[in-house]
Amino acid sequence: MVHPLKSFPATGVNSPGEKGKNKGDRRSKKQVFESYMSLEEVSHGLKRGELHQGQLRINPKNYNEAFIPSPDDTRDIFLDGVVARNRALNGDIVVIQILPREQWKVKPQVEHVSLQVVKSDTDCDGTSESDTQTEHVPRTAQKSAGHGPSPDVRVEDQSSDPEELLRKRPDVSFLIPGFSSTLGSKAWLAHSIVDPPLHPSIGRRGFLHANSESPIFIYQVVYIVERKHSRAVTGHLKFLPDKPFAMFSPVDHRVPRINVKLDDCPTEFRANPGDFAKTLLICRITDWPVDSNFAEGRLAKTLGQAGEIEPETEGIMIEYNVDFSEFPQEVLDCLPKTLPWTIPPEEIEKRRDLRKECIFTIDPATARDLDDALSCKQLPDGNFEVGVHIADVSYFVKEGTPLDNMASQRATSVYLVQMVVPMLPRLLCEELCSLNPLTDRLTVSVIWKLTPEGKILDKWFGRSVMHSCVKLSYDDAQRLIEAPERLFPPDELPPIDAEHTVDEIHQAVLHLHSIAKNLRAQRFLGGALRLDQPKLSFTLDKETMMPQGCYIYEYRDCNKLVEEFMLLANMAVATHIYRTFPTLALLRHHPPPKAKLVKELEVLCNQLGLNMDFTSAGTIHKSLCAIYGDDEYSVYRRQVLNNMCSRPMQLALYFCTGTKLLKEHFHHYALNVPLYTHFTSPIRRYPDIIVHRLLAASLSTSHKRLQIRALHCNDKKTLSKKVQELSSELYFGVFVKECGPLESKAMVMGVLDKSFDVLVLKYGVQKRIYCKSIVGLDSYRFQKVEKVPQLLLVWTSDDEESSPVEQVISIFSVVDVQLKADEVPLKYSALLKRPENVAS
């Protein structure tokens, strides 16, 4: 996506018009970075094809390596070193230029091509699109899980969003002169390295050249179009003797060290700097002069002790620009003043009245923002009337108000392990909009007439008013599904409206389950793809909110039931708004995986003896179902294979239809449907509010303005997902420290020449094990057997009479590991245990 060029103020960290700046008082210092081009120079250079624009990604494991997508988006351009990035930070939209020929590098020819493993900070969702709510709010646990005493609170990740199951793994390329693919008018040969890799077993980065000394083009950032990085970082403050400033060292090594004036440091630090060794602080970069390797900044806040959950969590949210402040008064003034609020009679008259219908919610047990409900009743002809009813948030969030402006800025609720940062004030999230039981609520409904097989005979869209007869938890719904013949007494379910019976609700759930199974089967027969990934859930102490245990969440029939009808509603609404507003519809596009990465994955699978067909999403799904196996480790092989297949997948993105000329670009790859949108979660997603306004034909905007909002929502969704992942990593790090060491089986996911990656089966986490760190290992050797990479580990013998034990490490090998906390706060390592026998 090309971002419009914008100009920044003449001072600050990323000023474009810098030529001539930093002379005078800095003239005696050597210039480290090039000054930025002017806006005019950049505009002309982009038009002539001499410059290229893209989003910068910096390798979190090697801060000297950075990448931006090539113009055709089939591979990535490599930027070598900090100087080449020219003060841009991870996520920034930058413009790059090829350097003069005399600055190109020359690398000697090597015998083979190998690829480097890099985990990108931009790893994001790739495909799954369901809208079942994620359970991140603590709840009382019913049984012990993990280690330690009986847990007080359980926190589960129950999202089944197909988009959040496929992971983007962008490929990376060196560009070498002489062959195909173009940037401007020049020709290139691109040798791919992977960021992150297709699969770790592909190996370390290598170079491919047409002759023994081919030059590698060198690129440099010449302009920053948009500073996506917040410029706020967590880290530690270090005292420097005889210096007028202290050194701030960010935890994220992709960010430079920052000079902070001593006068701006806490008085206690100047007196006793050693007391701050383990103190976590926030620093904001204010400038980065062209003649300095270090940025300049000011301390924003002292968070607390490193390794503690609350300061670490606050640091994550500030770094990733999550607004967790209280809603200002001007926003709260947009809410109803008279409480308790009731629906005005004149509003009910405008809507379809569904209050007598058997409508209910199915959500996590402790969910408080209930934005979707279901109904199902059998018709005399044997067909079914099925409804999806969504909270009418747009009734309260009027376009252009301070409330709307803040919601659009936040764009999404952010779910962490122990808390939720809401998009809307809690009065709306948890009361006025939430479809709470036994209460009249305003909704937007999609109602179908369906056959038992799920064929759509008729449908209706419109505003409605409903009265939820019961709030079912996922556990409640699952028990109803698993006991179709049982008569449930009322005391085994939550309170039910007197107008309806337990049996009526039970039959509705069973009918929905039956139709959902048919819908799901038809989706996958029609070419859909789902790549499940393990999700870690936690049990927390209700007083301290510290982790007591953790477990992998089980995705059950109740989740699938809700998912299918949310998908059906989203697809129906997408078609409706596109037909009504062909140039103003807000849809969701999922592009196909990058062809080059898929080809490399296909080669790897062939080497492993896996018969995979990567022709389409449907053939991938069919292939995976055929090769999982049925032994005790089949479920884990499935996870490894899903992880391999998820790496080429790209992000799904919101877009306005007026900005894409070809309807083929609207297609959703994973769902294999021509049109898709988000409609079912307006309490926690701003795009859904826009879609609701489109349904009501009350949206006042242009397609250009709507596209800008879509891009902002894409950014916020990406950041929200990253914060959610970091929160889970934080809690698991604390859990390992408090309850470890932890023992588990692990399955090898990939093999490098000096290390290998494993999936820890009990906890669903992935770790890398370095051979040089394995205690008791005598030697190791990397080898390829029929092109399949392996590591041969030789363990020292227990006594002089015994022979050394050899262990072969290859993909799908099962090994024993121990997770143990490191000295660095929240970090832990996977330690390979000595095998009891030679088998691998």
C-alpha positions, -999 to 999 in steps of 0.1 A, spaced: 0 0 0 15 34 -10 12 59 17 8 96 8 39 116 14 38 140 43 62 166 57 74 167 93 84 197 113 118 211 107 131 198 140 130 164 155 141 129 150 130 124 114 130 157 97 132 153 59 145 187 50 178 184 68 203 194 42 225 220 59 212 211 93 236 200 121 264 222 107 280 248 128 280 235 164 283 199 150 308 207 122 337 192 140 320 158 144 320 133 116 286 128 100 273 93 106 241 94 86 231 111 53 207 140 55 171 132 43 160 143 8 135 170 5 98 162 -1 101 175 -36 131 153 -44 114 122 -30 82 129 -50 101 132 -83 123 102 -75 93 79 -68 76 91 -100 107 83 -120 112 49 -104 145 58 -89 132 55 -53 111 29 -37 87 31 -7 78 5 18 75 -5 55 107 -12 73 111 -45 93 142 -49 115 153 -84 125 148 -87 163 176 -112 165 201 -92 145 196 -54 146 220 -49 117 195 -66 93 164 -48 80 140 -53 51 113 -37 30 91 -54 4 102 -53 -32 80 -33 -56 62 -64 -68 59 -77 -32 72 -111 -41 104 -108 -19 122 -83 3 150 -58 -2 178 -61 23 192 -31 41 226 -38 56 234 -21 89 222 7 111 236 34 88 216 21 59 184 26 79 193 62 84 175 66 118 143 49 108 128 25 133 109 -8 130 75 -3 113 82 31 98 72 38 62 104 48 44 117 56 10 150 39 -1 175 46 -28 202 24 -43 237 38 -34 264 46 -60 282 16 -76 314 22 -57 295 14 -24 282 -19 -36 295 -50 -18 312 -80 -33 307 -115 -19 327 -146 -30 307 -174 -46 295 -202 -23 285 -237 -31 249 -237 -20 221 -214 -11 208 -214 25 184 -193 43 184 -175 76 159 -178 104 145 -145 115 114 -139 136 99 -107 124 82 -82 147 56 -79 120 44 -115 124 7 -112 123 -25 -130 116 -28 -144 82 -62 -161 78 -89 -172 101 -119 -150 103 -143 -162 129 -156 -138 155 -160 -159 186 -149 -139 215 -115 -143 231 -117 -150 268 -90 -129 283 -108 -117 314 -100 -137 345 -126 -162 357 -128 -186 387 -112 -219 378 -132 -251 384 -102 -274 386 -65 -272 390 -43 -268 360 -6 -266 357 15 -263 388 10 -250 422 -21 -248 444 -57 -248 431 -61 -218 408 -84 -190 417 -88 -175 382 -87 -190 348 -78 -169 317 -85 -186 284 -78 -175 248 -109 -188 230 -106 -168 198 -113 -190 168 -107 -163 142 -94 -181 112 -74 -150 104 -56 -152 137 -45 -188 130 -24 -183 99 8 -163 105 25 -141 81 61 -150 74 75 -125 49 104 -136 27 135 -115 24 158 -110 -6 192 -99 -16 189 -82 -50 218 -90 -73 222 -75 -108 217 -94 -140 184 -111 -140 146 -107 -138 123 -86 -115 124 -49 -117 128 -19 -96 124 12 -117 141 5 -150 169 -18 -136 170 -56 -137 179 -78 -108 184 -114 -97 169 -118 -62 182 -144 -39 158 -150 -12 165 -153 25 136 -158 48 124 -134 75 112 -155 93 120 -186 72 97 -209 54 111 -234 79 141 -233 102 156 -264 86 164 -245 54 195 -232 72 215 -200 75 217 -171 51 239 -176 21 246 -158 -12 239 -169 -47 258 -153 -75 261 -155 -113 299 -155 -110 326 -157 -84 325 -120 -75 290 -106 -81 282 -72 -64 253 -69 -41 233 -37 -45 233 -16 -13 202 5 -4 197 33 21 168 51 36 165 87 22 132 97 37 107 87 64 71 90 51 54 80 83 68 73 117 48 42 126 70 34 156 59 52 187 94 63 196 86 53 232 107 23 245 112 5 278 147 -1 291 172 7 318 193 37 327 230 35 331 254 61 346 283 72 326 312 87 346 324 122 335 295 126 311 267 152 312 242 125 301 232 90 311 228 61 287 193 45 282 195 9 270 162 -2 254 151 -38 260 143 -39 223 177 -41 206 163 -28 173 161 6 190 194 26 194 208 35 228 196 69 239 215 97 256 194 113 284 206 145 300 216 140 336 194 170 345 164 151 332 172 120 352 156 113 386 175 129 415 178 95 432 196 82 401 222 109 401 229 101 438 227 63 437 227 50 401 232 15 413 198 14 428 183 17 393 200 -14 379 167 -33 378 143 -4 374 123 -4 342 117 31 327 100 46 296 121 69 274 109 88 243 132 96 215 132 133 208 160 136 182 187 116 164 214 138 150 231 129 117 265 130 135 257 105 163 253 68 166 230 74 196 196 90 197 186 117 222 156 114 244 137 123 276 125 99 304 87 97 303 80 75 333 95 51 359 75 19 356 88 -3 384 109 -34 388 119 -53 357 103 -87 356 71 -77 375 39 -81 356 23 -47 361 53 -25 351 62 -48 322 25 -47 310 24 -10 311 57 -8 292 43 -31 265 12 -9 261 32 24 259 57 10 234 29 -3 211 9 29 214 -21 14 232 -42 42 247 -52 29 281 -60 63 296 -94 70 311 -120 84 287 -121 122 289 -152 140 300 -161 152 265 -164 115 254 -184 106 285 -207 135 278 -218 116 246 -233 89 267 -270 88 280 -274 110 311 -304 92 326 -295 59 342 -308 32 342 -313 38 305 -344 23 287 -351 21 250 -374 50 239 -408 37 227 -405 56 195 -372 37 187 -388 3 193 -415 13 167 -389 17 140 -375 -17 145 -384 -54 141 -395 -65 176 -378 -98 185 -383 -97 222 -406 -127 224 -381 -149 204 -358 -174 220 -325 -155 216 -294 -163 237 -257 -155 239 -228 -180 239 -196 -165 253 -168 -171 277 -181 -174 313 -167 -141 325 -173 -121 293 -189 -87 299 -190 -72 264 -216 -95 248 -220 -82 212 -236 -112 194 -266 -135 200 -282 -164 182 -317 -177 176 -330 -208 159 -366 -221 155 -379 -249 133 -406 -239 108 -436 -260 99 -420 -269 65 -390 -285 83 -367 -256 75 -352 -232 101 -353 -195 109 -318 -187 121 -308 -153 134 -275 -136 142 -282 -105 163 -254 -79 169 -254 -51 194 -264 -18 177 -234 2 188 -239 28 160 -271 39 178 -250 53 206 -217 61 187 -229 89 164 -206 98 135 -183 128 141 -188 130 179 -159 130 204 -170 94 213 -167 84 177 -134 101 172 -119 83 202 -133 49 191 -119 54 156 -85 63 171 -84 32 194 -99 11 166 -100 -21 187 -102 -34 222 -69 -48 233 -70 -81 252 -42 -89 276 -40 -119 299 -52 -101 330 -72 -72 316 -89 -56 286 -83 -21 273 -117 -13 258 -124 6 226 -155 22 242 -164 34 277 -174 5 299 -210 19 303 -214 10 266 -192 -21 265 -207 -38 295 -241 -22 299 -260 -3 272 -246 -22 242 -239 -55 258 -266 -81 251 -270 -89 287 -296 -116 297 -332 -107 307 -328 -71 293 -342 -53 262 -314 -43 238 -310 -26 204 -295 -49 177 -288 -52 140 -300 -86 128 -294 -110 99 -321 -136 97 -321 -165 73 -345 -192 62 -322 -222 60 -326 -259 51 -313 -284 76 -283 -288 53 -276 -250 56 -288 -239 22 -300 -203 22 -336 -199 10 -342 -163 21 -326 -136 42 -334 -103 60 -312 -75 72 -324 -48 96 -325 -30 129 -342 -49 157 -348 -50 194 -343 -82 213 -344 -97 248 -318 -123 256 -334 -152 275 -301 -166 289 -264 -161 289 -248 -194 280 -211 -200 286 -191 -221 261 -191 -248 288 -229 -246 291 -233 -249 253 -209 -278 251 -227 -298 277 -260 -292 258 -244 -304 226 -228 -335 242 -261 -347 258 -288 -343 231 -312 -367 249 -308 -354 284 -334 -333 302 -314 -306 319 -329 -292 352 -330 -254 353 -305 -252 381 -277 -266 358 -279 -235 336 -277 -198 342 -310 -180 349 -336 -183 321 -364 -160 311 -397 -173 323 -411 -170 288 -388 -198 276 -379 -233 288 -346 -252 292 -358 -277 266 -365 -249 241 -330 -235 245 -315 -270 244 -333 -278 211 -322 -245 196 -286 -252 204 -288 -287 190 -304 -274 157 -277 -247 154 -250 -273 160 -264 -296 134 -267 -268 108 -232 -255 117 -216 -289 111 -232 -289 76 -221 -253 69 -185 -261 81 -183 -293 59 -195 -273 29 -170 -245 35 -141 -269 35 -154 -289 5 -157 -255 -12 -120 -248 -7 -116 -231 27 -84 -234 48 -79 -234 86 -45 -237 102 -51 -242 140 -23 -230 163 -20 -239 200 -32 -212 223 -19 -209 258 -44 -201 286 -36 -193 322 -51 -198 357 -44 -168 379 -45 -161 416 -75 -139 421 -57 -117 447 -23 -113 431 -33 -121 395 0 -141 393 -1 -172 371 -7 -204 390 -10 -227 360 -13 -228 322 -28 -252 296 -35 -253 259 -71 -242 252 -93 -268 236 -113 -257 205 -146 -275 208 -180 -279 190 -194 -250 209 -167 -227 195 -173 -240 159 -210 -234 162 -206 -197 170 -178 -194 144 -199 -207 115 -228 -183 121 -206 -153 126 -188 -162 93 -222 -166 76 -233 -132 88 -201 -115 78 -202 -129 43 -239 -120 39 -234 -84 50 -203 -81 28 -223 -90 -3 -252 -67 8 -231 -36 14 -210 -41 -17 -242 -44 -39 -256 -13 -22 -224 8 -21 -200 -6 -47 -174 22 -42 -179 27 -5 -181 -7 11 -155 -16 38 -144 -51 31 -116 -75 43 -92 -89 17 -69 -118 23 -43 -121 -4 -29 -155 -15 5 -166 1 36 -154 -17 43 -177 -46 81 -179 -40 77 -189 -4 51 -215 -13 74 -230 -39 102 -233 -14 79 -249 11 68 -273 -15 104 -283 -21 109 -288 16 78 -309 19 90 -331 -10 123 -336 7 105 -347 39 83 -371 20 51 -351 25 27 -352 -3 14 -316 -2 -6 -299 -29 -2 -261 -27 -24 -252 -57 -51 -235 -35 -63 -230 0 -86 -260 -4 -59 -283 -16 -36 -273 12 -64 -282 37 -71 -315 20 -34 -324 19 -30 -317 56 -60 -337 66 -45 -367 47 -10 -368 62 -15 -360 99 -14 -397 110 -33 -412 140 -7 -421 166 -1 -404 200 19 -377 184 -4 -370 154 -19 -339 170 16 -324 174 27 -332 139 -4 -314 129 7 -283 148 42 -285 132 27 -289 97 3 -261 104 31 -239 115 51 -247 83 21 -239 61 13 -207 79 47 -191 72 40 -180 36 6 -166 45 0 -128 43 -20 -104 64 -58 -100 59 -65 -63 55 -94 -39 56 -100 -18 25 -125 5 8 -139 -9 -24 -135 24 -42 -97 21 -40 -94 -13 -58 -102 -15 -94 -104 -52 -99 -130 -73 -80 -104 -102 -80 -85 -82 -54 -115 -84 -30 -111 -122 -26 -105 -138 8 -79 -166 3 -84 -186 34 -121 -185 34 -122 -188 -4 -150 -164 -7 -153 -134 -31 -165 -109 -5 -160 -107 33 -162 -81 60 -164 -77 98 -199 -70 111 -203 -91 143 -181 -74 169 -188 -36 170 -182 -33 207 -145 -42 202 -138 -34 165 -143 0 149 -146 -14 113 -177 -32 124 -193 1 134 -186 15 99 -202 -16 84 -233 -11 106 -235 25 93 -233 12 57 -261 -12 64 -282 16 78 -272 39 48 -261 65 73 -223 68 65 -212 102 55 -177 100 40 -157 96 8 -139 64 -3 -105 82 2 -113 91 38 -127 56 44 -95 40 31 -74 61 55 -96 48 83 -91 12 70 -53 16 70 -54 29 106 -76 0 117 -51 -24 100 -22 -9 120 -41 -10 153 -52 -46 147 -16 -56 141 -4 -38 172 -32 -52 193 -23 -87 183 13 -81 191 5 -67 225 -17 -98 232 11 -121 223 36 -102 244 12 -103 274 10 -141 270 48 -144 267 52 -122 298 29 -144 319 45 -176 307 79 -162 315 67 -154 350 51 -189 353 84 -206 343 102 -185 369 77 -192 397 67 -228 389 97 -241 370 117 -259 359 90 -274 337 94 -308 320 78 -317 287 81 -337 255 89 -315 225 87 -321 187 115 -308 164 101 -282 140 133 -273 121 170 -280 119 198 -256 114 236 -262 113 242 -253 149 207 -253 165 172 -266 161 137 -254 169 111 -273 190 75 -272 198 71 -278 235 41 -301 235 27 -295 270 26 -257 266 24 -250 229 54 -227 229 83 -227 204 119 -224 215 153 -227 198 180 -250 213 216 -242 205 240 -271 204 268 -253 221 246 -248 251 236 -284 256 251 -298 288 267 -332 284 272 -330 247 305 -342 234 301 -331 198 276 -324 171 275 -326 133 251 -311 107 243 -334 78 218 -340 51 203 -374 45 184 -375 11 184 -337 13 167 -337 47 187 -317 73 197 -335 105 219 -329 135 239 -358 149 244 -352 186 271 -372 204 266 -374 242 295 -381 265 294 -416 280 283 -421 316 314 -441 324 346 -452 307 332 -485 296 301 -472 279 301 -459 243 290 -424 236 253 -421 229 243 -407 195 210 -389 190 197 -379 155 177 -346 155 154 -342 124 120 -327 117 92 -345 137 118 -360 162 104 -362 197 128 -351 225 127 -344 262 132 -308 273 132 -287 304 121 -251 305 142 -231 329 142 -194 338 173 -174 328 190 -147 349 175 -120 326 140 -111 339 112 -130 321 135 -149 298 137 -187 298 155 -214 279 146 -249 266 173 -273 277 176 -306 259 177 -336 282 200 -365 277 181 -393 259 174 -425 277 181 -445 245 195 -439 211 162 -437 193 152 -403 179 
